[in-house]
Amino acid sequence: MRILLSNDDGVFAPGLESLHEAIKQVAEVTVVAPDRNLSGASSALTLTNPLRVQQHKNGFYSVNGTPTDCVHLAINQLMPEPPDMVVAGINHGANLGDDTFYSGTVSAAAEGRHLGLPAIAMSLVSKSEDNMHAAALVAQKIVKHLQANPLASDRILNVNVPDLPYDQIRGFEVTRLGRRHKAEVMTKEQDPWGRDIYWYGKLGKELDAGVGTDFHAVSNGNVSITPLSIDMTAYSSMDSVASWVDKIK
């Protein structure tokens, strides 16, 4: 099995190295990742500047572009044969609920799905690296299971691993995305030269985090696995919007 690894934390992120160490034991691995931290890049593409590639001593490739750029470039230019799967991560921090909309990790996986491949987005629910090895073992187990029991090629699995040692993780749970309250307002400060600068506020608190959500699973020591769909059509609203449109004069 050939697997493409990418991330949004950058080519030198410890989570990517941990993921590589685990996955290379069960598959042939190519690593293509951004040359810097691009957390929150979502599905952005680099359209007005050329993309440049650099290969590092450990064999990893870095690209001066976004996570989506990395996956697209790897599959279309860098890999002699297309991969069988795309795995993104391991993200330093959760990608739960609304976070998935902004996540470069999830978007890297989504680009693999756009290109017809099964894809996994891996995240550790902590900014600490203490349990990164546990998250890597979880990734390895899921990849091995997919080798033996393939899912449809249009599936994206958004996987969040609780911040626990591997032997303390309770199990695996299929979940839906929860929701947060809106994030705190932006803050305004000044740099040393007296110029205004602005920072995003903290993530909002959990709003929809009940049983069955990704928030609930990880808070109870389980690995959350949420199948994601790219089709954003609000099918349940089509009739009401059609009725609304009929009244336009």
C-alpha positions in Angstrom: 0.0 0.0 0.0 1.2 3.5 -0.9 0.2 6.3 1.5 0.7 10.0 1.1 1.2 11.9 4.4 0.7 15.6 4.8 -0.4 18.1 7.5 -1.0 21.8 8.3 1.5 22.2 11.1 4.5 22.1 8.7 7.1 19.7 7.5 9.1 19.8 10.8 6.1 19.2 13.1 6.6 16.4 15.6 3.2 15.1 14.9 4.1 14.4 11.3 7.3 12.7 12.3 5.4 10.4 14.7 2.8 9.6 12.1 5.6 8.8 9.6 7.3 6.4 12.1 4.1 4.5 12.7 2.8 4.3 9.1 6.0 3.4 7.4 5.9 0.1 9.3 2.7 -0.9 7.4 3.0 0.9 4.1 5.2 2.6 1.6 5.1 6.3 2.6 5.7 9.6 0.9 5.6 12.8 2.9 4.7 16.2 1.4 3.9 19.0 3.7 3.9 22.8 4.0 7.3 24.5 4.7 5.7 26.4 7.6 2.8 26.2 10.0 -0.4 26.8 8.2 -3.0 25.9 10.8 -6.4 27.3 9.9 -5.6 27.4 6.1 -8.7 25.3 5.3 -8.9 24.4 1.6 -7.0 27.5 0.3 -5.1 27.1 -2.9 -2.0 29.1 -4.1 -3.1 30.5 -7.5 -1.0 33.6 -8.0 2.5 32.4 -7.1 4.5 29.4 -8.3 4.9 26.4 -6.0 8.4 25.3 -5.1 9.5 21.9 -3.7 12.4 21.1 -1.5 13.4 17.6 -0.3 15.0 17.3 3.1 17.6 14.9 4.5 14.9 12.7 6.0 13.2 12.3 2.6 10.3 14.6 3.4 9.2 17.1 0.8 8.2 20.7 1.7 6.2 23.0 -0.4 5.8 26.8 -0.1 2.0 26.4 -0.3 -1.0 25.2 1.6 -1.9 21.7 2.8 -4.3 21.4 -0.2 -1.5 22.5 -2.5 0.8 19.8 -1.0 -1.6 16.9 -1.6 -2.5 18.1 -5.1 1.1 18.5 -6.1 2.2 15.2 -4.6 -0.4 13.2 -6.4 -0.1 15.0 -9.7 3.7 15.6 -9.9 5.9 14.1 -7.2 4.7 10.5 -6.8 5.5 8.2 -9.7 2.4 6.2 -8.9 -0.7 7.6 -7.2 -1.2 6.6 -3.5 -3.9 4.3 -2.3 -4.7 6.6 0.6 -4.1 10.1 2.1 -3.4 10.5 5.8 -3.1 14.0 7.2 -1.7 14.9 10.7 -1.1 14.3 13.4 -2.5 17.7 14.2 -1.3 19.4 17.4 -4.7 20.0 18.9 -8.3 18.9 18.3 -10.3 19.2 15.1 -13.8 18.8 16.6 -17.1 20.2 15.6 -16.9 23.5 13.8 -13.1 23.3 13.8 -13.2 21.0 10.8 -14.4 23.9 8.5 -11.2 25.8 9.1 -8.8 22.9 9.5 -5.9 22.5 7.1 -5.5 19.0 8.3 -9.0 18.0 7.4 -8.7 19.9 4.1 -5.5 18.0 3.2 -7.5 14.8 3.6 -10.4 16.3 1.7 -8.1 17.0 -1.3 -7.2 13.4 -1.3 -10.9 12.6 -1.4 -11.4 15.1 -4.3 -8.9 13.1 -6.2 -10.7 9.9 -5.6 -8.9 8.5 -2.7 -9.9 7.4 0.8 -8.6 9.8 3.4 -8.0 10.2 7.1 -7.5 13.3 9.1 -5.7 12.6 12.4 -5.6 14.9 15.4 -4.5 14.7 19.0 -6.7 16.5 21.4 -3.8 18.4 23.1 -1.2 20.9 22.2 1.3 18.8 24.2 3.3 16.1 22.6 3.2 13.8 25.6 0.7 11.3 24.0 1.7 11.8 20.3 3.0 8.3 20.2 -0.5 7.0 21.3 -2.1 9.0 18.5 0.4 7.5 16.0 -0.4 4.0 17.2 -4.1 4.7 16.7 -3.4 6.0 13.1 -1.4 2.8 12.4 -4.3 0.6 13.7 -6.9 2.4 11.5 -4.7 2.2 8.4 -4.1 -1.5 8.9 -7.8 -2.0 9.4 -8.5 -0.1 6.2 -6.1 -2.3 4.3 -8.0 -5.4 5.4 -11.5 -3.8 5.3 -11.6 -1.0 2.7 -14.2 1.8 2.8 -15.5 3.5 -0.3 -13.0 5.8 -1.9 -15.0 8.9 -1.2 -14.9 8.6 2.5 -13.1 11.0 4.8 -12.6 9.9 8.4 -12.0 12.7 10.9 -10.2 11.0 13.8 -9.6 12.8 17.1 -7.5 11.0 19.8 -8.0 11.8 23.5 -4.9 13.1 25.3 -4.2 9.8 27.0 -1.5 7.1 27.0 -2.4 4.3 24.5 -3.3 1.8 27.2 -5.7 4.2 28.8 -7.8 4.9 25.6 -11.1 3.2 26.1 -12.0 2.4 22.5 -13.3 3.7 19.2 -16.6 5.5 18.7 -18.3 6.6 15.5 -19.5 10.2 16.1 -21.1 13.2 14.5 -19.7 16.7 14.6 -20.6 18.8 17.7 -20.8 22.5 17.7 -19.2 25.4 19.6 -20.5 28.8 20.8 -19.1 31.6 18.7 -15.4 32.3 19.3 -14.4 35.2 21.6 -14.1 38.6 19.9 -10.9 39.7 18.4 -8.5 41.6 20.6 -6.7 44.8 19.6 -3.2 45.6 20.8 -0.2 47.7 19.6 3.2 46.6 18.4 6.4 48.2 19.8 6.1 51.0 17.1 2.6 51.9 18.2 0.8 50.4 15.3 -2.5 48.5 15.8 -2.4 44.7 15.6 -5.3 42.3 16.0 -5.5 38.7 17.3 -8.3 36.1 17.0 -9.9 35.2 20.4 -10.0 31.8 22.0 -12.2 29.0 20.6 -15.8 29.1 21.8 -17.0 26.8 24.5 -18.9 23.6 23.6 -22.5 24.2 22.7 -23.6 20.8 21.2 -21.4 18.2 23.0 -23.9 15.6 24.0 -23.8 11.8 23.6 -22.9 10.9 20.0 -20.8 13.9 19.3 -17.0 14.0 18.8 -16.7 16.2 21.8 -18.4 13.7 24.1 -16.4 10.8 22.8 -12.9 12.2 23.4 -14.0 13.7 26.8 -14.9 10.1 27.8 -11.6 8.6 26.7 -12.6 7.3 23.3 -11.1 7.9 19.9 -13.7 9.8 17.9 -14.2 8.8 14.2 -16.5 11.0 12.3 -17.2 10.2 8.6 -17.3 13.5 6.7 -19.1 14.4 3.5 -17.9 17.1 1.1 -21.4 17.8 -0.3 -22.5 20.9 1.6 -26.0 21.0 0.1 -28.6 21.6 2.8 -31.0 19.0 1.4 -33.5 19.4 4.3 -33.9 23.1 3.3 -34.5 22.6 -0.4 -38.3 22.6 -0.2 -38.5 25.6 2.0 -36.0 27.6 -0.2 -37.9 26.5 -3.3 -41.1 27.9 -1.8 -39.3 31.1 -0.9 -37.9 31.4 -4.4 -41.3 31.0 -5.9 -42.4 34.2 -4.2 -39.7 36.3 -5.7 -41.3 38.9 -7.9 
